[in-house]
Amino acid sequence: MKKPLVNCPQCGKIIIWDISNRYRPFCSERCKLIDLGQWAAESYRIPTEKNTENQENDPLKDEK
């Protein structure tokens, strides 16, 4: 069976998706750490819908 090819999400290099690649879906430890750093620096955002009702009832709002 032919193993699937995927692009590294960081650098775009084509790699084989295989259990032997311990950095998958990344091509290397370097790309994996760059991605981790971008999450830590809040470069990535998960989109959410604004809900003013939940914001008004936020118990932590007064503590800020």
CHARMM internal coordinates of N, CA and C (Angstrom, degrees):
IC EDIT
DIST 1 N 1 CA 1.4532
DIST 1 CA 1 C 1.5262
ANGL 1 N 1 CA 1 C 108.95
DIST 1 C 2 N 1.3113
ANGL 1 CA 1 C 2 N 115.32
DIHE 1 N 1 CA 1 C 2 N 134.94
DIST 2 N 2 CA 1.4598
ANGL 1 C 2 N 2 CA 121.54
DIHE 1 CA 1 C 2 N 2 CA -179.32
DIST 2 CA 2 C 1.5292
ANGL 2 N 2 CA 2 C 110.13
DIHE 1 C 2 N 2 CA 2 C -77.01
DIST 2 C 3 N 1.3372
ANGL 2 CA 2 C 3 N 115.92
DIHE 2 N 2 CA 2 C 3 N 131.30
DIST 3 N 3 CA 1.4628
ANGL 2 C 3 N 3 CA 120.51
DIHE 2 CA 2 C 3 N 3 CA -179.95
DIST 3 CA 3 C 1.5290
ANGL 3 N 3 CA 3 C 109.53
DIHE 2 C 3 N 3 CA 3 C -79.97
DIST 3 C 4 N 1.3384
ANGL 3 CA 3 C 4 N 116.67
DIHE 3 N 3 CA 3 C 4 N 140.04
DIST 4 N 4 CA 1.4648
ANGL 3 C 4 N 4 CA 119.75
DIHE 3 CA 3 C 4 N 4 CA -177.12
DIST 4 CA 4 C 1.5291
ANGL 4 N 4 CA 4 C 112.31
DIHE 3 C 4 N 4 CA 4 C -69.52
DIST 4 C 5 N 1.3146
ANGL 4 CA 4 C 5 N 114.64
DIHE 4 N 4 CA 4 C 5 N 147.88
DIST 5 N 5 CA 1.4598
ANGL 4 C 5 N 5 CA 122.20
DIHE 4 CA 4 C 5 N 5 CA 175.23
DIST 5 CA 5 C 1.5230
ANGL 5 N 5 CA 5 C 108.23
DIHE 4 C 5 N 5 CA 5 C -102.91
DIST 5 C 6 N 1.3291
ANGL 5 CA 5 C 6 N 115.65
DIHE 5 N 5 CA 5 C 6 N 137.37
DIST 6 N 6 CA 1.4644
ANGL 5 C 6 N 6 CA 121.15
DIHE 5 CA 5 C 6 N 6 CA 178.07
DIST 6 CA 6 C 1.5213
ANGL 6 N 6 CA 6 C 108.82
DIHE 5 C 6 N 6 CA 6 C -134.32
DIST 6 C 7 N 1.3056
ANGL 6 CA 6 C 7 N 115.91
DIHE 6 N 6 CA 6 C 7 N 160.62
DIST 7 N 7 CA 1.4655
ANGL 6 C 7 N 7 CA 120.67
DIHE 6 CA 6 C 7 N 7 CA 175.53
DIST 7 CA 7 C 1.5180
ANGL 7 N 7 CA 7 C 108.97
DIHE 6 C 7 N 7 CA 7 C -94.28
DIST 7 C 8 N 1.3167
ANGL 7 CA 7 C 8 N 115.97
DIHE 7 N 7 CA 7 C 8 N 137.82
DIST 8 N 8 CA 1.4600
ANGL 7 C 8 N 8 CA 121.18
DIHE 7 CA 7 C 8 N 8 CA 173.90
DIST 8 CA 8 C 1.5297
ANGL 8 N 8 CA 8 C 106.88
DIHE 7 C 8 N 8 CA 8 C -61.40
DIST 8 C 9 N 1.3333
ANGL 8 CA 8 C 9 N 118.31
DIHE 8 N 8 CA 8 C 9 N 127.80
DIST 9 N 9 CA 1.4611
ANGL 8 C 9 N 9 CA 119.57
DIHE 8 CA 8 C 9 N 9 CA -178.01
DIST 9 CA 9 C 1.5243
ANGL 9 N 9 CA 9 C 113.60
DIHE 8 C 9 N 9 CA 9 C -66.23
DIST 9 C 10 N 1.3116
ANGL 9 CA 9 C 10 N 117.69
DIHE 9 N 9 CA 9 C 10 N -16.54
DIST 10 N 10 CA 1.4606
ANGL 9 C 10 N 10 CA 120.49
DIHE 9 CA 9 C 10 N 10 CA -178.45
DIST 10 CA 10 C 1.5254
ANGL 10 N 10 CA 10 C 112.13
DIHE 9 C 10 N 10 CA 10 C -91.80
DIST 10 C 11 N 1.3406
ANGL 10 CA 10 C 11 N 117.26
DIHE 10 N 10 CA 10 C 11 N -52.85
DIST 11 N 11 CA 1.4716
ANGL 10 C 11 N 11 CA 119.87
DIHE 10 CA 10 C 11 N 11 CA -173.95
DIST 11 CA 11 C 1.5231
ANGL 11 N 11 CA 11 C 113.61
DIHE 10 C 11 N 11 CA 11 C -108.93
DIST 11 C 12 N 1.3308
ANGL 11 CA 11 C 12 N 117.26
DIHE 11 N 11 CA 11 C 12 N -14.21
DIST 12 N 12 CA 1.4529
ANGL 11 C 12 N 12 CA 120.64
DIHE 11 CA 11 C 12 N 12 CA 177.97
DIST 12 CA 12 C 1.5187
ANGL 12 N 12 CA 12 C 115.07
DIHE 11 C 12 N 12 CA 12 C 88.05
DIST 12 C 13 N 1.3231
ANGL 12 CA 12 C 13 N 118.07
DIHE 12 N 12 CA 12 C 13 N -1.44
DIST 13 N 13 CA 1.4661
ANGL 12 C 13 N 13 CA 121.95
DIHE 12 CA 12 C 13 N 13 CA 179.53
DIST 13 CA 13 C 1.5258
ANGL 13 N 13 CA 13 C 109.53
DIHE 12 C 13 N 13 CA 13 C -61.85
DIST 13 C 14 N 1.3247
ANGL 13 CA 13 C 14 N 116.76
DIHE 13 N 13 CA 13 C 14 N 139.51
DIST 14 N 14 CA 1.4576
ANGL 13 C 14 N 14 CA 121.36
DIHE 13 CA 13 C 14 N 14 CA 178.77
DIST 14 CA 14 C 1.5267
ANGL 14 N 14 CA 14 C 108.54
DIHE 13 C 14 N 14 CA 14 C -79.90
DIST 14 C 15 N 1.3338
ANGL 14 CA 14 C 15 N 115.42
DIHE 14 N 14 CA 14 C 15 N 128.06
DIST 15 N 15 CA 1.4639
ANGL 14 C 15 N 15 CA 120.97
DIHE 14 CA 14 C 15 N 15 CA 179.56
DIST 15 CA 15 C 1.5225
ANGL 15 N 15 CA 15 C 109.77
DIHE 14 C 15 N 15 CA 15 C -132.09
DIST 15 C 16 N 1.3202
ANGL 15 CA 15 C 16 N 115.80
DIHE 15 N 15 CA 15 C 16 N 160.30
DIST 16 N 16 CA 1.4611
ANGL 15 C 16 N 16 CA 121.32
DIHE 15 CA 15 C 16 N 16 CA 176.11
DIST 16 CA 16 C 1.5243
ANGL 16 N 16 CA 16 C 108.17
DIHE 15 C 16 N 16 CA 16 C -86.03
DIST 16 C 17 N 1.3340
ANGL 16 CA 16 C 17 N 115.86
DIHE 16 N 16 CA 16 C 17 N 128.03
DIST 17 N 17 CA 1.4674
ANGL 16 C 17 N 17 CA 120.67
DIHE 16 CA 16 C 17 N 17 CA 177.25
DIST 17 CA 17 C 1.5230
ANGL 17 N 17 CA 17 C 106.83
DIHE 16 C 17 N 17 CA 17 C -79.51
DIST 17 C 18 N 1.3240
ANGL 17 CA 17 C 18 N 115.06
DIHE 17 N 17 CA 17 C 18 N 101.92
DIST 18 N 18 CA 1.4550
ANGL 17 C 18 N 18 CA 120.17
DIHE 17 CA 17 C 18 N 18 CA -175.32
DIST 18 CA 18 C 1.5191
ANGL 18 N 18 CA 18 C 109.33
DIHE 17 C 18 N 18 CA 18 C -146.88
DIST 18 C 19 N 1.3076
ANGL 18 CA 18 C 19 N 116.49
DIHE 18 N 18 CA 18 C 19 N 149.41
DIST 19 N 19 CA 1.4624
ANGL 18 C 19 N 19 CA 121.51
DIHE 18 CA 18 C 19 N 19 CA -179.67
DIST 19 CA 19 C 1.5274
ANGL 19 N 19 CA 19 C 111.97
DIHE 18 C 19 N 19 CA 19 C -61.31
DIST 19 C 20 N 1.3153
ANGL 19 CA 19 C 20 N 117.42
DIHE 19 N 19 CA 19 C 20 N -22.17
DIST 20 N 20 CA 1.4679
ANGL 19 C 20 N 20 CA 120.41
DIHE 19 CA 19 C 20 N 20 CA 179.83
DIST 20 CA 20 C 1.5339
ANGL 20 N 20 CA 20 C 112.24
DIHE 19 C 20 N 20 CA 20 C -72.66
DIST 20 C 21 N 1.3342
ANGL 20 CA 20 C 21 N 117.65
DIHE 20 N 20 CA 20 C 21 N -17.35
DIST 21 N 21 CA 1.4629
ANGL 20 C 21 N 21 CA 120.99
DIHE 20 CA 20 C 21 N 21 CA 176.44
DIST 21 CA 21 C 1.5206
ANGL 21 N 21 CA 21 C 108.31
DIHE 20 C 21 N 21 CA 21 C -88.01
DIST 21 C 22 N 1.3142
ANGL 21 CA 21 C 22 N 116.50
DIHE 21 N 21 CA 21 C 22 N 100.60
DIST 22 N 22 CA 1.4627
ANGL 21 C 22 N 22 CA 120.24
DIHE 21 CA 21 C 22 N 22 CA -175.20
DIST 22 CA 22 C 1.5231
ANGL 22 N 22 CA 22 C 113.16
DIHE 21 C 22 N 22 CA 22 C -73.63
DIST 22 C 23 N 1.3225
ANGL 22 CA 22 C 23 N 117.84
DIHE 22 N 22 CA 22 C 23 N -7.72
DIST 23 N 23 CA 1.4676
ANGL 22 C 23 N 23 CA 121.25
DIHE 22 CA 22 C 23 N 23 CA 179.77
DIST 23 CA 23 C 1.5244
ANGL 23 N 23 CA 23 C 112.61
DIHE 22 C 23 N 23 CA 23 C -102.55
DIST 23 C 24 N 1.3247
ANGL 23 CA 23 C 24 N 117.80
DIHE 23 N 23 CA 23 C 24 N 2.42
DIST 24 N 24 CA 1.4571
ANGL 23 C 24 N 24 CA 120.01
DIHE 23 CA 23 C 24 N 24 CA -175.45
DIST 24 CA 24 C 1.5102
ANGL 24 N 24 CA 24 C 111.48
DIHE 23 C 24 N 24 CA 24 C -55.62
DIST 24 C 25 N 1.2589
ANGL 24 CA 24 C 25 N 121.59
DIHE 24 N 24 CA 24 C 25 N 141.43
DIST 25 N 25 CA 1.4578
ANGL 24 C 25 N 25 CA 128.55
DIHE 24 CA 24 C 25 N 25 CA 9.84
DIST 25 CA 25 C 1.5214
ANGL 25 N 25 CA 25 C 113.88
DIHE 24 C 25 N 25 CA 25 C -82.71
DIST 25 C 26 N 1.3192
ANGL 25 CA 25 C 26 N 117.59
DIHE 25 N 25 CA 25 C 26 N 6.13
DIST 26 N 26 CA 1.4643
ANGL 25 C 26 N 26 CA 120.97
DIHE 25 CA 25 C 26 N 26 CA -179.72
DIST 26 CA 26 C 1.5233
ANGL 26 N 26 CA 26 C 110.01
DIHE 25 C 26 N 26 CA 26 C -88.70
DIST 26 C 27 N 1.3295
ANGL 26 CA 26 C 27 N 115.97
DIHE 26 N 26 CA 26 C 27 N 161.08
DIST 27 N 27 CA 1.4620
ANGL 26 C 27 N 27 CA 120.12
DIHE 26 CA 26 C 27 N 27 CA -178.97
DIST 27 CA 27 C 1.5225
ANGL 27 N 27 CA 27 C 112.15
DIHE 26 C 27 N 27 CA 27 C -85.55
DIST 27 C 28 N 1.3221
ANGL 27 CA 27 C 28 N 117.32
DIHE 27 N 27 CA 27 C 28 N -21.15
DIST 28 N 28 CA 1.4631
ANGL 27 C 28 N 28 CA 120.29
DIHE 27 CA 27 C 28 N 28 CA -174.98
DIST 28 CA 28 C 1.5230
ANGL 28 N 28 CA 28 C 110.41
DIHE 27 C 28 N 28 CA 28 C -155.83
DIST 28 C 29 N 1.3202
ANGL 28 CA 28 C 29 N 114.84
DIHE 28 N 28 CA 28 C 29 N 168.34
DIST 29 N 29 CA 1.4608
ANGL 28 C 29 N 29 CA 120.06
DIHE 28 CA 28 C 29 N 29 CA 176.08
DIST 29 CA 29 C 1.5263
ANGL 29 N 29 CA 29 C 110.29
DIHE 28 C 29 N 29 CA 29 C -62.87
DIST 29 C 30 N 1.3181
ANGL 29 CA 29 C 30 N 116.37
DIHE 29 N 29 CA 29 C 30 N -36.16
DIST 30 N 30 CA 1.4700
ANGL 29 C 30 N 30 CA 120.97
DIHE 29 CA 29 C 30 N 30 CA 179.75
DIST 30 CA 30 C 1.5278
ANGL 30 N 30 CA 30 C 111.10
DIHE 29 C 30 N 30 CA 30 C -58.16
DIST 30 C 31 N 1.3335
ANGL 30 CA 30 C 31 N 116.81
DIHE 30 N 30 CA 30 C 31 N -50.18
DIST 31 N 31 CA 1.4650
ANGL 30 C 31 N 31 CA 120.17
DIHE 30 CA 30 C 31 N 31 CA -179.73
DIST 31 CA 31 C 1.5285
ANGL 31 N 31 CA 31 C 110.97
DIHE 30 C 31 N 31 CA 31 C -64.26
DIST 31 C 32 N 1.3153
ANGL 31 CA 31 C 32 N 117.12
DIHE 31 N 31 CA 31 C 32 N -37.02
DIST 32 N 32 CA 1.4586
ANGL 31 C 32 N 32 CA 121.10
DIHE 31 CA 31 C 32 N 32 CA 178.20
DIST 32 CA 32 C 1.5277
ANGL 32 N 32 CA 32 C 110.73
DIHE 31 C 32 N 32 CA 32 C -63.03
DIST 32 C 33 N 1.3286
ANGL 32 CA 32 C 33 N 117.29
DIHE 32 N 32 CA 32 C 33 N -43.11
DIST 33 N 33 CA 1.4621
ANGL 32 C 33 N 33 CA 121.26
DIHE 32 CA 32 C 33 N 33 CA -179.36
DIST 33 CA 33 C 1.5288
ANGL 33 N 33 CA 33 C 112.21
DIHE 32 C 33 N 33 CA 33 C -71.48
DIST 33 C 34 N 1.3239
ANGL 33 CA 33 C 34 N 117.04
DIHE 33 N 33 CA 33 C 34 N -34.84
DIST 34 N 34 CA 1.4698
ANGL 33 C 34 N 34 CA 119.93
DIHE 33 CA 33 C 34 N 34 CA 175.54
DIST 34 CA 34 C 1.5234
ANGL 34 N 34 CA 34 C 109.47
DIHE 33 C 34 N 34 CA 34 C -60.93
DIST 34 C 35 N 1.3331
ANGL 34 CA 34 C 35 N 116.65
DIHE 34 N 34 CA 34 C 35 N -44.97
DIST 35 N 35 CA 1.4579
ANGL 34 C 35 N 35 CA 121.29
DIHE 34 CA 34 C 35 N 35 CA 179.46
DIST 35 CA 35 C 1.5269
ANGL 35 N 35 CA 35 C 110.95
DIHE 34 C 35 N 35 CA 35 C -63.08
DIST 35 C 36 N 1.3211
ANGL 35 CA 35 C 36 N 117.40
DIHE 35 N 35 CA 35 C 36 N -43.25
DIST 36 N 36 CA 1.4598
ANGL 35 C 36 N 36 CA 121.31
DIHE 35 CA 35 C 36 N 36 CA 177.76
DIST 36 CA 36 C 1.5275
ANGL 36 N 36 CA 36 C 110.80
DIHE 35 C 36 N 36 CA 36 C -60.02
DIST 36 C 37 N 1.3252
ANGL 36 CA 36 C 37 N 116.39
DIHE 36 N 36 CA 36 C 37 N -42.44
DIST 37 N 37 CA 1.4611
ANGL 36 C 37 N 37 CA 120.92
DIHE 36 CA 36 C 37 N 37 CA 177.86
DIST 37 CA 37 C 1.5165
ANGL 37 N 37 CA 37 C 112.51
DIHE 36 C 37 N 37 CA 37 C -62.38
DIST 37 C 38 N 1.3308
ANGL 37 CA 37 C 38 N 116.63
DIHE 37 N 37 CA 37 C 38 N -36.72
DIST 38 N 38 CA 1.4624
ANGL 37 C 38 N 38 CA 119.68
DIHE 37 CA 37 C 38 N 38 CA 178.40
DIST 38 CA 38 C 1.5254
ANGL 38 N 38 CA 38 C 111.40
DIHE 37 C 38 N 38 CA 38 C -67.90
DIST 38 C 39 N 1.3279
ANGL 38 CA 38 C 39 N 117.32
DIHE 38 N 38 CA 38 C 39 N -36.14
DIST 39 N 39 CA 1.4660
ANGL 38 C 39 N 39 CA 119.87
DIHE 38 CA 38 C 39 N 39 CA 174.86
DIST 39 CA 39 C 1.5238
ANGL 39 N 39 CA 39 C 109.72
DIHE 38 C 39 N 39 CA 39 C -66.04
DIST 39 C 40 N 1.3366
ANGL 39 CA 39 C 40 N 117.13
DIHE 39 N 39 CA 39 C 40 N -43.90
DIST 40 N 40 CA 1.4660
ANGL 39 C 40 N 40 CA 121.26
DIHE 39 CA 39 C 40 N 40 CA -178.66
DIST 40 CA 40 C 1.5278
ANGL 40 N 40 CA 40 C 111.82
DIHE 39 C 40 N 40 CA 40 C -63.94
DIST 40 C 41 N 1.3284
ANGL 40 CA 40 C 41 N 116.82
DIHE 40 N 40 CA 40 C 41 N -33.42
DIST 41 N 41 CA 1.4639
ANGL 40 C 41 N 41 CA 121.46
DIHE 40 CA 40 C 41 N 41 CA 179.49
DIST 41 CA 41 C 1.5325
ANGL 41 N 41 CA 41 C 111.83
DIHE 40 C 41 N 41 CA 41 C -84.34
DIST 41 C 42 N 1.3289
ANGL 41 CA 41 C 42 N 116.18
DIHE 41 N 41 CA 41 C 42 N 4.09
DIST 42 N 42 CA 1.4628
ANGL 41 C 42 N 42 CA 123.27
DIHE 41 CA 41 C 42 N 42 CA -179.22
DIST 42 CA 42 C 1.5229
ANGL 42 N 42 CA 42 C 112.68
DIHE 41 C 42 N 42 CA 42 C 59.79
DIST 42 C 43 N 1.3402
ANGL 42 CA 42 C 43 N 115.85
DIHE 42 N 42 CA 42 C 43 N 35.57
DIST 43 N 43 CA 1.4625
ANGL 42 C 43 N 43 CA 120.66
DIHE 42 CA 42 C 43 N 43 CA 175.79
DIST 43 CA 43 C 1.5230
ANGL 43 N 43 CA 43 C 111.13
DIHE 42 C 43 N 43 CA 43 C -74.50
DIST 43 C 44 N 1.3195
ANGL 43 CA 43 C 44 N 117.03
DIHE 43 N 43 CA 43 C 44 N -24.69
DIST 44 N 44 CA 1.4572
ANGL 43 C 44 N 44 CA 122.23
DIHE 43 CA 43 C 44 N 44 CA 178.33
DIST 44 CA 44 C 1.5220
ANGL 44 N 44 CA 44 C 108.42
DIHE 43 C 44 N 44 CA 44 C -101.38
DIST 44 C 45 N 1.3121
ANGL 44 CA 44 C 45 N 115.70
DIHE 44 N 44 CA 44 C 45 N 145.24
DIST 45 N 45 CA 1.4662
ANGL 44 C 45 N 45 CA 121.41
DIHE 44 CA 44 C 45 N 45 CA 177.68
DIST 45 CA 45 C 1.5174
ANGL 45 N 45 CA 45 C 108.63
DIHE 44 C 45 N 45 CA 45 C -131.34
DIST 45 C 46 N 1.3023
ANGL 45 CA 45 C 46 N 116.31
DIHE 45 N 45 CA 45 C 46 N 141.42
DIST 46 N 46 CA 1.4514
ANGL 45 C 46 N 46 CA 121.63
DIHE 45 CA 45 C 46 N 46 CA 173.83
DIST 46 CA 46 C 1.5197
ANGL 46 N 46 CA 46 C 106.16
DIHE 45 C 46 N 46 CA 46 C -97.29
DIST 46 C 47 N 1.3370
ANGL 46 CA 46 C 47 N 117.58
DIHE 46 N 46 CA 46 C 47 N 118.08
DIST 47 N 47 CA 1.4639
ANGL 46 C 47 N 47 CA 119.80
DIHE 46 CA 46 C 47 N 47 CA -175.85
DIST 47 CA 47 C 1.5275
ANGL 47 N 47 CA 47 C 111.35
DIHE 46 C 47 N 47 CA 47 C -66.28
DIST 47 C 48 N 1.3141
ANGL 47 CA 47 C 48 N 115.10
DIHE 47 N 47 CA 47 C 48 N 140.44
DIST 48 N 48 CA 1.4611
ANGL 47 C 48 N 48 CA 121.74
DIHE 47 CA 47 C 48 N 48 CA 176.13
DIST 48 CA 48 C 1.5149
ANGL 48 N 48 CA 48 C 108.62
DIHE 47 C 48 N 48 CA 48 C -135.94
DIST 48 C 49 N 1.3024
ANGL 48 CA 48 C 49 N 114.73
DIHE 48 N 48 CA 48 C 49 N 159.81
DIST 49 N 49 CA 1.4602
ANGL 48 C 49 N 49 CA 119.48
DIHE 48 CA 48 C 49 N 49 CA 175.06
DIST 49 CA 49 C 1.5171
ANGL 49 N 49 CA 49 C 107.97
DIHE 48 C 49 N 49 CA 49 C -88.91
DIST 49 C 50 N 1.3082
ANGL 49 CA 49 C 50 N 115.91
DIHE 49 N 49 CA 49 C 50 N 136.79
DIST 50 N 50 CA 1.4611
ANGL 49 C 50 N 50 CA 119.37
DIHE 49 CA 49 C 50 N 50 CA 177.10
DIST 50 CA 50 C 1.5171
ANGL 50 N 50 CA 50 C 108.64
DIHE 49 C 50 N 50 CA 50 C -73.07
DIST 50 C 51 N 1.3128
ANGL 50 CA 50 C 51 N 114.68
DIHE 50 N 50 CA 50 C 51 N 131.76
DIST 51 N 51 CA 1.4539
ANGL 50 C 51 N 51 CA 120.57
DIHE 50 CA 50 C 51 N 51 CA 179.44
DIST 51 CA 51 C 1.5234
ANGL 51 N 51 CA 51 C 107.07
DIHE 50 C 51 N 51 CA 51 C -129.89
DIST 51 C 52 N 1.3114
ANGL 51 CA 51 C 52 N 116.85
DIHE 51 N 51 CA 51 C 52 N 99.53
DIST 52 N 52 CA 1.4633
ANGL 51 C 52 N 52 CA 120.89
DIHE 51 CA 51 C 52 N 52 CA -175.84
DIST 52 CA 52 C 1.5214
ANGL 52 N 52 CA 52 C 111.73
DIHE 51 C 52 N 52 CA 52 C -65.49
DIST 52 C 53 N 1.3232
ANGL 52 CA 52 C 53 N 117.64
DIHE 52 N 52 CA 52 C 53 N -27.74
DIST 53 N 53 CA 1.4629
ANGL 52 C 53 N 53 CA 120.22
DIHE 52 CA 52 C 53 N 53 CA 179.66
DIST 53 CA 53 C 1.5280
ANGL 53 N 53 CA 53 C 110.42
DIHE 52 C 53 N 53 CA 53 C -63.01
DIST 53 C 54 N 1.3257
ANGL 53 CA 53 C 54 N 117.70
DIHE 53 N 53 CA 53 C 54 N -44.09
DIST 54 N 54 CA 1.4629
ANGL 53 C 54 N 54 CA 121.11
DIHE 53 CA 53 C 54 N 54 CA 179.19
DIST 54 CA 54 C 1.5214
ANGL 54 N 54 CA 54 C 111.03
DIHE 53 C 54 N 54 CA 54 C -67.86
DIST 54 C 55 N 1.3067
ANGL 54 CA 54 C 55 N 117.87
DIHE 54 N 54 CA 54 C 55 N -34.70
DIST 55 N 55 CA 1.4548
ANGL 54 C 55 N 55 CA 120.95
DIHE 54 CA 54 C 55 N 55 CA -179.76
DIST 55 CA 55 C 1.5265
ANGL 55 N 55 CA 55 C 110.88
DIHE 54 C 55 N 55 CA 55 C -68.84
DIST 55 C 56 N 1.3145
ANGL 55 CA 55 C 56 N 117.33
DIHE 55 N 55 CA 55 C 56 N -34.86
DIST 56 N 56 CA 1.4605
ANGL 55 C 56 N 56 CA 121.13
DIHE 55 CA 55 C 56 N 56 CA 179.72
DIST 56 CA 56 C 1.5212
ANGL 56 N 56 CA 56 C 111.68
DIHE 55 C 56 N 56 CA 56 C -69.97
DIST 56 C 57 N 1.3221
ANGL 56 CA 56 C 57 N 117.32
DIHE 56 N 56 CA 56 C 57 N -30.61
DIST 57 N 57 CA 1.4617
ANGL 56 C 57 N 57 CA 121.88
DIHE 56 CA 56 C 57 N 57 CA -178.03
DIST 57 CA 57 C 1.5219
ANGL 57 N 57 CA 57 C 112.40
DIHE 56 C 57 N 57 CA 57 C -98.06
DIST 57 C 58 N 1.2994
ANGL 57 CA 57 C 58 N 118.28
DIHE 57 N 57 CA 57 C 58 N 17.13
DIST 58 N 58 CA 1.4619
ANGL 57 C 58 N 58 CA 122.77
DIHE 57 CA 57 C 58 N 58 CA -177.74
DIST 58 CA 58 C 1.5280
ANGL 58 N 58 CA 58 C 109.87
DIHE 57 C 58 N 58 CA 58 C -75.12
DIST 58 C 59 N 1.3468
ANGL 58 CA 58 C 59 N 118.95
DIHE 58 N 58 CA 58 C 59 N 113.67
DIST 59 N 59 CA 1.4669
ANGL 58 C 59 N 59 CA 120.60
DIHE 58 CA 58 C 59 N 59 CA -178.30
DIST 59 CA 59 C 1.5247
ANGL 59 N 59 CA 59 C 112.78
DIHE 58 C 59 N 59 CA 59 C -66.96
DIST 59 C 60 N 1.3115
ANGL 59 CA 59 C 60 N 118.43
DIHE 59 N 59 CA 59 C 60 N -22.54
DIST 60 N 60 CA 1.4608
ANGL 59 C 60 N 60 CA 121.03
DIHE 59 CA 59 C 60 N 60 CA -179.98
DIST 60 CA 60 C 1.5224
ANGL 60 N 60 CA 60 C 112.23
DIHE 59 C 60 N 60 CA 60 C -83.10
DIST 60 C 61 N 1.3213
ANGL 60 CA 60 C 61 N 117.14
DIHE 60 N 60 CA 60 C 61 N -10.08
DIST 61 N 61 CA 1.4593
ANGL 60 C 61 N 61 CA 121.47
DIHE 60 CA 60 C 61 N 61 CA -177.17
DIST 61 CA 61 C 1.5315
ANGL 61 N 61 CA 61 C 111.56
DIHE 60 C 61 N 61 CA 61 C -58.52
DIST 61 C 62 N 1.3208
ANGL 61 CA 61 C 62 N 117.55
DIHE 61 N 61 CA 61 C 62 N -41.30
DIST 62 N 62 CA 1.4660
ANGL 61 C 62 N 62 CA 121.78
DIHE 61 CA 61 C 62 N 62 CA -178.21
DIST 62 CA 62 C 1.5224
ANGL 62 N 62 CA 62 C 112.91
DIHE 61 C 62 N 62 CA 62 C -74.35
DIST 62 C 63 N 1.3296
ANGL 62 CA 62 C 63 N 117.03
DIHE 62 N 62 CA 62 C 63 N -21.16
DIST 63 N 63 CA 1.4618
ANGL 62 C 63 N 63 CA 120.89
DIHE 62 CA 62 C 63 N 63 CA -177.69
DIST 63 CA 63 C 1.5184
ANGL 63 N 63 CA 63 C 112.84
DIHE 62 C 63 N 63 CA 63 C -82.17
DIST 63 C 64 N 1.3099
ANGL 63 CA 63 C 64 N 117.51
DIHE 63 N 63 CA 63 C 64 N -13.36
DIST 64 N 64 CA 1.4705
ANGL 63 C 64 N 64 CA 120.97
DIHE 63 CA 63 C 64 N 64 CA -175.61
DIST 64 CA 64 C 1.4961
ANGL 64 N 64 CA 64 C 111.76
DIHE 63 C 64 N 64 CA 64 C -76.38
END
COOR INIT
IC SEED 1 N 1 CA 1 C
IC BUILD
